[in-house]
Amino acid sequence: MDAQGRGRAENIDPADQWVLNPDTGDYELRLSPSAGQSSVPGPRGSSTRQGGRGRSAPGRERSRQDEREERREVPGQRRRRVKEPEPGSGGGRRKQKARKAKGRKVLIWTGGTLAFLLVAGCTGGYLYYQHLNDNITSIDDDGAGTGGFSKDRAINILVMGTDKRSGSGNKGYGDEGSVGHADTTILLHVSKDRTNATALSIPRDMIVDIPDCPTTMEDGTKKTIKGTPKSRFNESLGQYDRTPSCTMRTVTKITGITPDHFMVADFNAVKTLSSAVGGVEVCLAKDIDDPKSHLKLSKGKHTIEGEDALAFVRTRHSVGTGGDLSRIELQQQFLSALMRKLKSNDTLTSPKKMFSLAEAGTDALAVDSKIADIMKLKDLGMELGKLDVKNLSFATVPVIDNPEEQVHTTVVPDPAKSEQLFAMMRADESLTEVKKKQKKEKAEVAARLKGPKADASEVRVDIYNGSGKTGAAQTTLTWLQNNEGVLKSSQLGNAPSDIKKTTLEYAPDQADQARRLADIMGLSGSALKPGKSEKNAQGLPAMKLTLGGDFKGAGVPVSAPSKAPEGIQKVEADKTVCAK
């Protein structure tokens, strides 16, 4: 009898053989003396050929495999071929590394939680790698993304939940007979320094212009799906054969942010992930009995998983105003609680939960082709795992009722507030106050904006266009003179070369003028360059304003706002909120 056979005969759970080494902080495979090899679940292929149908992993029935194939249906998806691990990935034991904080052992979006499984590098880890790799469903991003995340810049992940009804146990949910919609959509922005993140929910009933979408069809052919103006956002997925790459393009059009990757989940993801961590604690400010979502819970705290967890994130009629925005609040509270559970020692020190999480994550999520590999997901997870949950904020796109409707059933973005929020995200500004050690140079830069400001009529400035936008210097001049009273201004045409960032050069005795112009134009301290002034056409000293690539238009603040707009819907991930 082989090692796996012995494990089944003795009812040994493979997760029990992974032990946390207190000296290194790593999980290690501990085999019993009689075991000849690892009893870690093997791949779904036979022992002689990858990709074939062999025995299922211990404790998993064949019917569950069939169910998985049926339920994981996302527009545009294709099963990926198992990729051979790189040479050496399954070799001997790696050298132990210095012990790290336990909080970093768990990583967002479950792909990263697999890192500890591969630390041992033994045969069992090699087989399990293949098994999990075979779980992954890959969908082409059709060039809608950045081409992949990078460790030296901010990361943007588009997470989508589809309401397509598929798979055993999901009857009664979703839109029966439909190809599905982008029912729940969150744009996760993780800052370049990994100190903070914003998870932005996009209302499904928000009216947007869906662009033309070059798309790879299921049979491998390419076609461009024509865009539709003034459509519900949720129609960017599923409808008219649209795939997640079209939702990606729509989000870019709305926010000005191009996602690096996307992940798509169906109803089963909430059920399996919540069960994998042993349940998620939620709080209700009142009793809820919602016949539409099937949620029935009393006031107070509850630990929910499986069907109850799904019912919780689908509830809207019994909370808040009864609409989609209220349901988004519930989802944000649930995801915050799930994040806290993922980071807890109860999860980190439990091999059983980590194995369950690995299975559930790879089984329930479809991802773009750029990260459709366990090792790539692990690398992404390692980056996301650097984030401290207390600096993760959930927010919702600010909206107003659709002015074109008499009976309001849809919403549109609030022009001022939504653009302010998008600008913050584009500029990598946090919605959470993050305490950082401020270097002396940063303090000096910030100090340039502090002090007295000259009257606008005393500001003398020459304007150059280095933005690459035709007529930018002239439109700025007109706006400054007619709207802001900066009459001693002139425009001198194009700069010698285009620049990325707008700059304002000035002499020490012009600092008060510089602060006034910075206030008018929304310039940051880093845009101010103390030095010397230049002589204008009249031979008088004038500051030099060079518009850069960050210039968006006359009257539009050049630098992103540092504070979120008033009254936006926001949830802090480290705080427990009771749903009302």
C-alpha positions as CSV (number, residue, x, y, z in Angstrom):
1,M,0.0,0.0,0.0
2,D,1.3,3.5,-0.9
3,A,1.7,6.3,1.5
4,Q,-1.5,8.0,0.6
5,G,-3.3,4.6,1.0
6,R,-1.8,4.3,4.5
7,G,-3.0,7.8,5.3
8,R,-6.5,7.0,4.3
9,A,-6.5,3.7,6.1
10,E,-5.3,5.3,9.3
11,N,-7.6,8.4,8.9
12,I,-4.6,10.7,9.0
13,D,-5.5,14.3,7.8
14,P,-2.5,15.5,5.8
15,A,-2.9,18.9,7.4
16,D,-2.0,17.3,10.8
17,Q,1.4,16.5,9.5
18,W,2.3,20.2,8.9
19,V,3.7,21.7,12.1
20,L,4.6,25.3,13.0
21,N,8.2,25.5,14.0
22,P,8.3,28.1,16.8
23,D,12.0,28.8,16.1
24,T,11.6,29.8,12.5
25,G,8.0,30.7,12.2
26,D,7.7,28.3,9.2
27,Y,5.4,25.3,8.6
28,E,7.4,22.0,8.3
29,L,6.2,18.6,7.1
30,R,6.5,16.0,9.9
31,L,6.0,12.4,8.7
32,S,5.4,9.5,10.9
33,P,8.4,7.0,11.1
34,S,6.4,4.4,9.0
35,A,5.5,6.8,6.2
36,G,7.7,6.5,3.1
37,Q,6.5,9.7,1.6
38,S,4.3,12.7,2.1
39,S,0.6,12.2,2.4
40,V,-0.1,15.7,1.1
41,P,-2.9,15.6,-1.4
42,G,-1.5,14.9,-4.9
43,P,-2.5,16.4,-8.2
44,R,-5.6,15.5,-10.0
45,G,-3.6,13.7,-12.7
46,S,-2.5,10.1,-12.7
47,S,1.0,9.2,-11.5
48,T,2.2,8.8,-15.1
49,R,0.6,11.7,-16.9
50,Q,-0.3,15.2,-15.8
51,G,-3.8,16.6,-16.6
52,G,-5.5,13.2,-16.5
53,R,-8.2,12.2,-14.1
54,G,-6.8,10.2,-11.2
55,R,-7.7,9.8,-7.6
56,S,-9.1,12.8,-5.8
57,A,-7.3,14.3,-2.9
58,P,-7.9,12.6,0.5
59,G,-11.3,13.4,1.9
60,R,-12.7,14.8,-1.3
61,E,-15.4,12.8,-3.2
62,R,-15.5,12.4,-7.0
63,S,-19.0,14.1,-6.9
64,R,-17.4,17.2,-5.6
65,Q,-15.0,17.3,-8.5
66,D,-17.9,17.0,-10.9
67,E,-19.7,19.8,-9.0
68,R,-16.6,22.0,-9.3
69,E,-16.4,21.7,-13.1
70,E,-20.1,22.6,-13.3
71,R,-20.2,25.6,-11.0
72,R,-17.0,27.5,-12.1
73,E,-18.5,29.2,-15.1
74,V,-17.4,32.8,-15.6
75,P,-17.8,34.5,-19.0
76,G,-14.7,33.9,-21.1
77,Q,-13.1,31.3,-18.8
78,R,-11.0,28.5,-20.0
79,R,-9.3,25.7,-18.0
80,R,-5.6,26.2,-17.9
81,R,-3.1,23.5,-18.6
82,V,-0.9,22.4,-15.7
83,K,2.4,24.1,-15.9
84,E,5.6,22.2,-15.1
85,P,7.2,23.7,-12.0
86,E,10.6,25.3,-12.6
87,P,13.6,23.1,-12.1
88,G,14.7,22.9,-8.5
89,S,11.3,24.0,-7.1
90,G,10.7,20.5,-5.7
91,G,14.2,19.8,-4.5
92,G,15.6,19.4,-1.0
93,R,14.7,21.4,2.0
94,R,15.4,25.1,1.8
95,K,17.6,26.9,4.4
96,Q,15.6,28.2,7.3
97,K,15.1,31.9,7.3
98,A,15.1,34.3,10.3
99,R,11.8,34.3,12.1
100,K,9.3,36.8,10.9
101,A,6.2,38.3,12.4
102,K,3.3,35.9,12.4
103,G,1.0,38.6,11.0
104,R,2.8,38.3,7.7
105,K,2.4,34.6,7.4
106,V,-1.2,35.0,6.1
107,L,-1.7,36.8,2.8
108,I,-4.7,38.4,1.1
109,W,-6.8,36.6,-1.5
110,T,-5.7,33.1,-0.4
111,G,-3.3,32.6,-3.3
112,G,-0.6,34.0,-1.1
113,T,-1.5,31.7,1.8
114,L,0.1,28.9,-0.1
115,A,3.6,30.1,0.4
116,F,4.1,28.0,3.6
117,L,3.1,24.9,1.7
118,L,6.1,25.2,-0.6
119,V,8.7,26.0,2.1
120,A,9.6,22.4,2.7
121,G,10.3,21.8,-1.0
122,C,9.7,18.1,-0.5
123,T,7.9,15.6,-2.8
124,G,4.7,16.3,-1.0
125,G,5.0,20.1,-1.6
126,Y,5.8,19.4,-5.3
127,L,2.6,17.2,-5.7
128,Y,0.4,19.7,-3.9
129,Y,1.8,22.5,-6.0
130,Q,0.5,20.6,-9.1
131,H,-2.8,19.9,-7.5
132,L,-3.5,23.5,-6.6
133,N,-2.2,24.7,-10.0
134,D,-4.7,22.4,-11.6
135,N,-7.5,24.1,-9.6
136,I,-6.9,27.5,-11.2
137,T,-9.2,28.8,-13.9
138,S,-7.6,31.3,-16.2
139,I,-9.3,34.1,-18.3
140,D,-7.5,36.3,-20.8
141,D,-7.3,40.0,-19.8
142,D,-7.2,41.0,-23.5
143,G,-4.7,43.7,-22.9
144,A,-7.0,45.6,-20.5
145,G,-4.6,45.5,-17.6
146,T,-1.1,46.9,-17.0
147,G,0.6,43.6,-17.9
148,G,1.2,42.6,-14.3
149,F,1.9,44.0,-10.9
150,S,5.3,45.2,-9.9
151,K,7.0,45.3,-6.5
152,D,8.1,48.9,-7.0
153,R,4.8,50.5,-7.5
154,A,1.2,50.5,-6.2
155,I,-0.9,47.5,-6.9
156,N,-4.5,47.5,-8.2
157,I,-6.6,44.4,-8.2
158,L,-10.2,44.2,-9.6
159,V,-12.3,41.7,-7.6
160,M,-15.6,40.7,-9.1
161,G,-18.5,38.6,-7.9
162,T,-20.9,37.3,-10.5
163,D,-24.6,36.5,-9.9
164,K,-24.6,33.7,-12.4
165,R,-26.5,30.8,-10.9
166,S,-24.4,27.7,-11.4
167,G,-23.3,24.7,-9.4
168,S,-25.0,22.5,-6.9
169,G,-26.6,24.3,-3.9
170,N,-27.1,27.6,-5.7
171,K,-30.6,27.3,-6.9
172,G,-32.7,30.2,-5.6
173,Y,-29.8,32.6,-5.9
174,G,-28.9,34.9,-8.7
175,D,-30.6,35.5,-12.0
176,E,-31.8,32.1,-13.3
177,G,-31.1,31.6,-17.0
178,S,-28.8,34.6,-17.2
179,V,-25.2,34.6,-18.2
180,G,-24.6,36.7,-15.1
181,H,-23.5,40.3,-14.2
182,A,-20.9,42.1,-12.3
183,D,-23.0,41.9,-9.2
184,T,-20.3,42.9,-6.7
185,T,-17.2,44.8,-7.8
186,I,-14.3,46.1,-5.7
187,L,-11.2,47.8,-6.9
188,L,-8.4,47.1,-4.4
189,H,-5.6,49.7,-4.4
190,V,-2.5,48.9,-2.3
191,S,-0.1,51.7,-1.9
192,K,3.4,51.7,-3.3
193,D,5.0,51.5,0.2
194,R,2.4,48.8,1.2
195,T,1.4,50.8,4.3
196,N,-2.2,51.3,3.4
197,A,-4.9,50.2,1.0
198,T,-8.3,51.3,-0.3
199,A,-11.0,48.8,-1.4
200,L,-13.5,50.8,-3.5
201,S,-16.9,49.3,-4.1
202,I,-18.6,50.2,-7.4
203,P,-22.4,50.1,-7.3
204,R,-23.9,47.7,-9.7
205,D,-26.8,50.0,-10.6
206,M,-24.5,53.0,-11.4
207,I,-25.0,54.4,-14.9
208,V,-21.8,54.4,-16.9
209,D,-20.5,54.4,-20.5
210,I,-19.3,50.8,-21.2
211,P,-16.5,51.1,-23.9
212,D,-15.8,48.9,-26.9
213,C,-14.0,45.8,-25.6
214,P,-11.6,43.7,-27.7
215,T,-12.3,40.2,-26.4
216,T,-11.0,36.6,-26.6
217,M,-13.9,34.3,-27.0
218,E,-14.2,30.8,-25.5
219,D,-13.2,29.2,-28.8
220,G,-10.0,31.4,-29.0
221,T,-11.3,33.8,-31.6
222,K,-11.0,37.5,-31.2
223,K,-13.7,40.1,-31.6
224,T,-14.5,43.6,-30.4
225,I,-17.8,43.9,-28.4
226,K,-19.4,47.2,-29.1
227,G,-19.7,49.5,-26.1
228,T,-23.1,50.8,-24.8
229,P,-23.5,54.3,-23.4
230,K,-25.6,55.0,-20.3
231,S,-25.7,51.4,-19.1
232,R,-25.8,49.8,-15.7
233,F,-22.3,49.1,-14.6
234,N,-23.2,45.4,-13.9
235,E,-23.7,44.9,-17.6
236,S,-20.0,45.2,-18.2
237,L,-19.7,41.5,-17.4
238,G,-21.6,38.6,-19.0
239,Q,-24.0,40.6,-21.1
240,Y,-23.3,40.6,-24.9
241,D,-20.5,38.0,-24.3
242,R,-18.5,40.5,-22.2
243,T,-15.7,39.0,-20.1
244,P,-13.9,40.3,-17.0
245,S,-11.5,42.2,-19.3
246,C,-14.4,44.4,-20.3
247,T,-15.3,45.2,-16.7
248,M,-11.6,46.1,-16.3
249,R,-11.8,48.6,-19.2
250,T,-15.0,50.1,-17.8
251,V,-13.4,50.6,-14.4
252,T,-10.4,52.3,-16.0
253,K,-12.8,54.6,-17.9
254,I,-14.6,55.5,-14.7
255,T,-11.7,56.0,-12.3
256,G,-8.6,56.6,-14.5
257,I,-6.9,53.7,-12.8
258,T,-5.8,50.7,-14.9
259,P,-6.0,47.4,-12.8
260,D,-3.0,45.1,-12.8
261,H,-5.1,42.0,-12.4
262,F,-8.6,40.7,-11.8
263,M,-10.2,37.9,-9.8
264,V,-13.7,36.6,-10.3
265,A,-15.8,34.6,-7.8
266,D,-19.3,33.1,-7.8
267,F,-21.7,32.4,-4.9
268,N,-19.6,29.4,-3.8
269,A,-16.6,31.5,-3.0
270,V,-18.3,33.2,0.0
271,K,-19.5,29.8,1.3
272,T,-16.2,27.9,0.9
273,L,-13.8,30.7,2.1
274,S,-15.9,31.5,5.2
275,S,-16.0,27.8,6.1
276,A,-12.3,27.4,5.4
277,V,-11.4,29.9,8.2
278,G,-13.9,28.4,10.6
279,G,-16.5,31.1,10.2
280,V,-16.5,34.9,10.3
281,E,-17.8,37.0,13.2
282,V,-20.4,39.6,12.2
283,C,-22.6,42.0,14.2
284,L,-26.2,43.1,13.8
285,A,-27.8,46.1,15.5
286,K,-31.2,44.5,15.2
287,D,-33.0,41.2,14.5
288,I,-33.0,40.3,10.8
289,D,-35.4,37.9,9.0
290,D,-35.1,38.5,5.3
291,P,-37.1,36.0,3.2
292,K,-35.4,37.1,0.0
293,S,-31.8,36.4,1.1
294,H,-32.9,33.7,3.6
295,L,-30.9,35.4,6.4
296,K,-32.4,35.0,9.9
297,L,-30.3,36.2,12.7
298,S,-30.9,37.9,16.1
299,K,-29.4,41.1,17.2
300,G,-25.8,40.9,18.4
301,K,-22.7,39.0,17.3
302,H,-22.7,35.8,15.3
303,T,-20.1,33.6,13.7
304,I,-21.4,32.6,10.3
305,E,-20.1,30.5,7.4
306,G,-21.4,28.6,4.3
307,E,-25.0,29.4,3.4
308,D,-25.4,31.9,6.3
309,A,-22.4,33.8,5.1
310,L,-23.8,34.0,1.6
311,A,-27.2,35.1,2.9
312,F,-25.5,37.8,4.9
313,V,-23.7,39.4,1.9
314,R,-26.8,39.1,-0.3
315,T,-29.1,40.9,2.2
316,R,-30.4,44.3,1.4
317,H,-34.1,44.6,1.9
318,S,-33.8,44.3,5.7
319,V,-31.0,46.8,6.3
320,G,-30.4,50.5,5.7
321,T,-32.5,51.9,2.9
322,G,-33.1,48.5,1.4
323,G,-31.1,49.1,-1.7
324,D,-27.8,48.1,-3.2
325,L,-25.8,50.7,-1.3
326,S,-27.0,49.2,2.0
327,R,-26.0,45.7,0.8
328,I,-22.5,47.1,-0.1
329,E,-22.1,48.2,3.5
330,L,-22.9,44.7,4.7
331,Q,-20.4,43.2,2.2
332,Q,-17.7,45.6,3.4
333,Q,-18.4,44.7,7.0
334,F,-18.2,41.0,6.1
335,L,-14.9,41.4,4.2
336,S,-13.4,43.4,7.0
337,A,-14.3,40.6,9.4
338,L,-12.9,38.0,7.0
339,M,-9.6,40.0,6.8
340,R,-9.3,40.1,10.6
341,K,-9.9,36.4,10.7
342,L,-7.3,35.7,8.1
343,K,-4.8,37.7,10.1
344,S,-5.6,36.1,13.4
345,N,-3.3,33.6,15.1
346,D,-6.3,31.2,15.1
347,T,-5.9,30.9,11.4
348,L,-2.2,31.4,11.1
349,T,-1.3,28.5,13.4
350,S,-3.8,26.1,12.0
351,P,-2.5,23.9,9.1
352,K,-6.0,22.5,8.6
353,K,-7.4,26.0,8.0
354,M,-4.5,26.9,5.8
355,F,-5.0,23.8,3.7
356,S,-8.7,24.5,3.5
357,L,-8.1,28.1,2.5
358,A,-5.7,27.0,-0.2
359,E,-8.2,24.6,-1.6
360,A,-11.1,27.0,-1.4
361,G,-9.2,29.9,-2.8
362,T,-7.9,28.2,-5.9
363,D,-11.2,26.3,-6.4
364,A,-13.6,29.2,-6.2
365,L,-11.7,32.0,-7.9
366,A,-11.0,32.6,-11.6
367,V,-8.1,34.9,-12.3
368,D,-6.5,36.7,-15.3
369,S,-3.9,34.7,-17.3
370,K,-1.0,36.9,-16.0
371,I,-1.3,35.3,-12.5
372,A,-2.8,31.9,-13.4
373,D,0.0,30.1,-11.6
374,I,0.4,29.3,-7.9
375,M,3.9,30.8,-7.7
376,K,2.7,34.0,-9.3
377,L,-0.2,34.2,-6.9
378,K,2.2,33.5,-4.1
379,D,4.4,36.5,-5.2
380,L,1.3,38.7,-5.4
381,G,0.2,37.5,-2.0
382,M,3.6,38.2,-0.5
383,E,3.2,41.8,-1.5
384,L,-0.4,42.2,-0.4
385,G,0.4,40.5,2.9
386,K,2.7,43.3,3.9
387,L,-0.4,45.4,4.5
388,D,-1.6,46.1,8.0
389,V,-5.4,45.5,8.2
390,K,-5.8,48.6,10.4
391,N,-4.8,50.7,7.4
392,L,-7.3,49.1,5.0
393,S,-10.4,51.3,4.2
394,F,-13.5,50.2,2.4
395,A,-15.2,53.0,0.5
396,T,-18.0,53.3,-2.1
397,V,-18.0,55.4,-5.2
398,P,-20.0,58.6,-4.2
399,V,-23.2,58.7,-6.1
400,I,-26.4,60.6,-6.5
401,D,-29.8,59.6,-7.9
402,N,-30.0,59.5,-11.6
403,P,-31.5,62.9,-12.6
404,E,-33.0,61.5,-15.8
405,E,-35.4,59.2,-13.8
406,Q,-38.6,60.2,-12.2
407,V,-38.7,57.0,-10.2
408,H,-35.2,56.5,-9.0
409,T,-33.9,53.0,-9.7
410,T,-30.3,53.8,-10.7
411,V,-27.6,56.2,-9.6
412,V,-24.8,58.2,-11.3
413,P,-21.4,59.2,-9.9
414,D,-21.3,62.4,-7.8
415,P,-19.1,64.5,-10.2
416,A,-17.2,66.4,-7.5
417,K,-16.9,63.8,-4.8
418,S,-16.2,60.8,-7.0
419,E,-13.4,62.6,-8.9
420,Q,-11.9,63.7,-5.6
421,L,-11.8,60.1,-4.4
422,F,-10.4,58.8,-7.7
423,A,-7.7,61.5,-7.7
424,M,-6.7,60.4,-4.2
425,M,-6.3,56.8,-5.3
426,R,-4.5,57.7,-8.5
427,A,-2.0,59.7,-6.4
428,D,-1.6,56.9,-3.9
429,E,-3.1,58.9,-1.1
430,S,-4.5,56.9,1.9
431,L,-8.1,57.2,3.2
432,T,-6.6,56.1,6.5
433,E,-4.3,58.3,8.6
434,V,-1.0,56.4,8.4
435,K,1.6,57.2,10.9
436,K,5.0,57.3,9.2
437,K,8.5,58.4,10.2
438,Q,8.8,61.6,8.4
439,K,12.3,62.3,7.1
440,K,13.9,65.7,7.5
441,E,13.7,66.3,3.7
442,K,9.9,65.6,3.7
443,A,9.4,68.0,6.6
444,E,11.3,70.7,4.7
445,V,9.2,70.2,1.6
446,A,5.9,70.4,3.5
447,A,7.2,73.6,5.2
448,R,7.3,75.4,1.8
449,L,3.5,75.8,2.0
450,K,3.5,77.2,5.5
451,G,3.8,80.9,6.0
452,P,2.2,84.2,4.8
453,K,0.7,84.4,1.4
454,A,0.8,87.4,-0.9
455,D,-2.3,88.9,-2.4
456,A,-3.2,87.4,-5.8
457,S,-2.7,90.8,-7.4
458,E,0.9,90.8,-6.3
459,V,1.8,87.4,-7.9
460,R,4.1,87.8,-10.9
461,V,4.6,84.6,-12.9
462,D,5.6,83.4,-16.4
463,I,3.9,80.3,-17.6
464,Y,5.4,77.6,-19.8
465,N,3.7,74.6,-21.3
466,G,5.6,71.3,-20.6
467,S,2.4,69.2,-20.3
468,G,2.2,68.0,-23.9
469,K,-1.4,69.4,-24.0
470,T,-1.9,72.0,-26.7
471,G,-2.9,75.5,-25.4
472,A,-2.4,74.6,-21.7
473,A,-0.4,77.7,-20.9
474,Q,-2.8,80.1,-22.6
475,T,-5.9,78.6,-20.9
476,T,-4.2,78.7,-17.6
477,L,-3.2,82.4,-18.1
478,T,-6.8,83.3,-19.0
479,W,-8.1,81.5,-15.9
480,L,-5.6,83.0,-13.6
481,Q,-6.3,86.6,-14.8
482,N,-10.1,86.4,-15.2
483,N,-11.0,84.1,-12.3
484,E,-8.3,84.4,-9.7
485,G,-7.0,88.0,-10.1
486,V,-3.4,87.1,-11.0
487,L,-3.0,90.0,-13.3
488,K,0.8,90.1,-13.4
489,S,1.0,86.9,-15.3
490,S,2.1,86.0,-18.9
491,Q,2.5,82.9,-20.9
492,L,5.7,82.2,-22.9
493,G,4.7,79.2,-24.9
494,N,6.2,75.7,-24.8
495,A,8.9,74.6,-22.3
496,P,12.1,73.3,-23.9
497,S,10.8,69.7,-23.2
498,D,7.8,68.1,-21.7
499,I,8.0,67.2,-18.0
500,K,6.0,64.8,-15.8
501,K,5.3,67.0,-12.9
502,T,4.3,70.7,-12.7
503,T,6.9,72.9,-11.1
504,L,7.1,76.5,-9.7
505,E,10.5,78.0,-9.5
506,Y,11.0,81.2,-7.3
507,A,13.5,83.3,-5.4
508,P,13.6,83.4,-1.6
509,D,11.9,86.8,-1.5
510,Q,9.0,85.4,-3.6
511,A,8.1,82.7,-1.2
512,D,4.8,84.4,-0.2
513,Q,3.9,84.7,-3.9
514,A,4.7,81.0,-4.4
515,R,2.5,80.0,-1.5
516,R,-0.4,82.0,-2.9
517,L,-0.1,80.5,-6.4
518,A,0.3,77.0,-4.9
519,D,-2.9,77.6,-3.0
520,I,-4.7,78.8,-6.1
521,M,-3.5,76.0,-8.3
522,G,-3.5,73.1,-5.8
523,L,0.2,72.6,-5.9
524,S,2.0,70.3,-3.4
525,G,5.1,71.4,-1.5
526,S,7.2,69.1,-3.8
527,A,6.1,71.2,-6.8
528,L,7.7,74.3,-5.3
529,K,11.4,74.7,-6.2
530,P,13.2,77.5,-4.3
531,G,16.1,78.9,-6.1
532,K,16.2,82.0,-8.3
533,S,13.7,83.9,-10.3
534,E,13.9,85.1,-14.0
535,K,13.3,88.5,-15.5
536,N,10.1,88.9,-17.5
537,A,9.7,91.0,-20.7
538,Q,9.6,94.2,-18.6
539,G,12.8,93.3,-16.8
540,L,11.0,92.5,-13.6
541,P,11.7,89.4,-11.5
542,A,9.0,86.7,-12.1
543,M,8.4,83.2,-10.9
544,K,8.5,80.4,-13.5
545,L,5.5,78.0,-13.6
546,T,6.0,75.0,-15.9
547,L,2.9,72.9,-16.5
548,G,3.7,69.1,-16.5
549,G,2.0,65.9,-17.5
550,D,0.0,66.0,-14.2
551,F,-1.8,69.2,-15.4
552,K,-5.5,68.3,-16.0
553,G,-6.9,71.6,-17.0
554,A,-7.2,75.2,-15.9
555,G,-9.0,75.4,-12.5
556,V,-8.4,71.7,-11.7
557,P,-6.1,71.1,-8.7
558,V,-2.7,69.8,-10.0
559,S,-2.0,67.7,-6.9
560,A,-4.4,65.1,-5.5
561,P,-6.4,66.1,-2.4
562,S,-5.0,64.7,0.8
563,K,-8.5,64.3,2.5
564,A,-11.4,62.1,1.4
565,P,-14.6,64.0,0.4
566,E,-17.1,64.6,3.2
567,G,-19.9,62.1,3.7
568,I,-18.5,59.2,1.7
569,Q,-19.6,55.7,2.7
570,K,-16.5,54.2,4.4
571,V,-15.7,51.2,6.7
572,E,-12.3,50.7,8.4
573,A,-11.2,47.1,8.2
574,D,-9.9,46.9,11.8
575,K,-13.2,48.0,13.4
576,T,-16.3,45.9,14.1
577,V,-19.5,47.6,12.9
578,C,-22.9,46.4,13.7
579,A,-25.2,46.4,10.7
580,K,-28.4,48.5,11.1
